[in-house]
Amino acid sequence: MVYIARAAVKKIIESELYADIKKDLLDQLDRNGNDGKYYTDLVDDYMDLWVTKNLLIEDIKKRGVTVTYNNGGGQKGRKKNDSVEQLIKVNAQMLKLLSEIGIKPTQTDGTDGEDDDEM
């Protein structure tokens, strides 16, 4: 089981999306003048949470929002998948980290400020 988890983590970390997100965050830090080691470390923390978020999403996709349990004492049933609650907490922490490092989503639609419905 540990081997499978390590392989999944490695796959996520080596993905192009991981590299793109990390580069984008570091670029935004640089543009904002927040390029110190403190901020870089927070980006690394963010990326660790991003990996965790993706693992939680994979678990929810694989096992669903409820899972079966058997406590060994004759009790069986279904309970909520703890990954759902953990995903919410991880997402909240990720947003807090972005706020801490001064990164906000940018709106880039290529219209130079024009309204979308104008022709």
C-alpha positions as CSV (number, residue, x, y, z in Angstrom):
1,M,0.0,0.0,0.0
2,V,2.8,2.4,0.8
3,Y,4.4,1.7,-2.5
4,I,1.2,2.6,-4.3
5,A,0.9,5.8,-2.4
6,R,4.6,6.7,-3.2
7,A,4.0,6.0,-6.8
8,A,0.9,8.2,-6.9
9,V,2.8,11.1,-5.2
10,K,5.7,10.7,-7.6
11,K,3.3,10.8,-10.6
12,I,1.6,14.0,-9.3
13,I,4.9,15.7,-8.5
14,E,6.4,14.9,-11.9
15,S,3.3,16.1,-13.7
16,E,3.4,19.0,-16.1
17,L,0.6,20.7,-14.2
18,Y,2.5,20.5,-10.9
19,A,5.5,22.2,-12.6
20,D,3.3,24.8,-14.3
21,I,1.4,25.7,-11.1
22,K,4.6,26.0,-9.0
23,K,6.3,28.1,-11.7
24,D,3.3,30.4,-11.9
25,L,3.2,30.9,-8.2
26,L,6.9,31.7,-8.1
27,D,6.5,34.1,-11.0
28,Q,3.7,35.9,-9.3
29,L,5.8,36.2,-6.1
30,D,8.6,37.7,-8.2
31,R,6.2,40.2,-9.9
32,N,4.9,41.2,-6.4
33,G,8.4,41.7,-5.0
34,N,7.9,38.8,-2.6
35,D,10.8,36.6,-3.7
36,G,12.5,35.8,-0.3
37,K,13.1,32.3,1.1
38,Y,10.1,32.7,3.5
39,Y,7.7,33.1,0.5
40,T,9.4,30.3,-1.5
41,D,9.0,28.0,1.5
42,L,5.3,28.9,1.6
43,V,5.0,28.0,-2.1
44,D,6.5,24.6,-1.3
45,D,4.0,24.2,1.5
46,Y,1.2,25.1,-0.9
47,M,2.5,22.5,-3.5
48,D,2.6,19.8,-0.7
49,L,-1.0,20.6,0.0
50,W,-1.8,20.5,-3.7
51,V,-0.4,17.0,-3.9
52,T,-2.5,16.0,-0.9
53,K,-5.6,17.6,-2.5
54,N,-5.1,15.5,-5.6
55,L,-4.6,12.3,-3.6
56,L,-7.8,13.0,-1.7
57,I,-9.7,13.6,-4.9
58,E,-8.3,10.3,-6.4
59,D,-9.5,8.5,-3.2
60,I,-13.0,10.0,-3.5
61,K,-13.2,9.1,-7.1
62,K,-12.1,5.6,-6.4
63,R,-14.1,4.8,-3.2
64,G,-16.9,7.3,-3.4
65,V,-18.2,9.7,-0.8
66,T,-19.2,6.8,1.5
67,V,-17.2,3.7,2.3
68,T,-17.9,0.3,3.8
69,Y,-16.5,-0.5,7.2
70,N,-16.1,-3.7,9.3
71,N,-14.8,-3.1,12.8
72,G,-14.1,-6.7,13.4
73,G,-16.6,-7.0,16.1
74,G,-19.4,-8.0,13.8
75,Q,-20.4,-4.4,13.0
76,K,-20.5,-3.6,9.4
77,G,-22.0,-0.7,7.4
78,R,-21.3,2.4,5.5
79,K,-19.8,5.6,6.7
80,K,-18.7,8.9,5.1
81,N,-15.4,8.9,3.4
82,D,-13.1,11.0,5.6
83,S,-11.3,12.2,2.4
84,V,-14.3,14.5,1.7
85,E,-13.9,16.4,5.0
86,Q,-10.1,16.4,4.6
87,L,-10.4,17.8,1.1
88,I,-12.4,20.8,2.4
89,K,-9.8,21.5,5.1
90,V,-6.9,21.2,2.7
91,N,-8.6,23.5,0.2
92,A,-9.2,26.1,3.0
93,Q,-5.6,25.9,4.0
94,M,-4.4,26.3,0.4
95,L,-6.5,29.5,0.1
96,K,-5.0,30.8,3.4
97,L,-1.5,30.2,2.1
98,L,-2.2,32.1,-1.1
99,S,-3.5,35.0,0.9
100,E,-0.5,34.9,3.1
101,I,1.9,35.2,0.2
102,G,-0.2,37.9,-1.4
103,I,-1.3,36.0,-4.5
104,K,-4.8,36.5,-5.8
105,P,-6.4,35.0,-8.9
106,T,-5.9,37.2,-12.0
107,Q,-8.6,37.8,-14.6
108,T,-7.0,37.5,-18.0
109,D,-9.5,37.2,-20.8
110,G,-7.6,39.1,-23.5
111,T,-10.2,41.9,-24.0
112,D,-8.1,44.8,-22.6
113,G,-10.9,45.8,-20.2
114,E,-13.7,45.8,-22.8
115,D,-17.1,44.4,-21.9
116,D,-17.7,40.9,-23.3
117,D,-21.0,41.8,-25.0
118,E,-19.5,44.7,-27.0
119,M,-18.6,44.0,-30.6
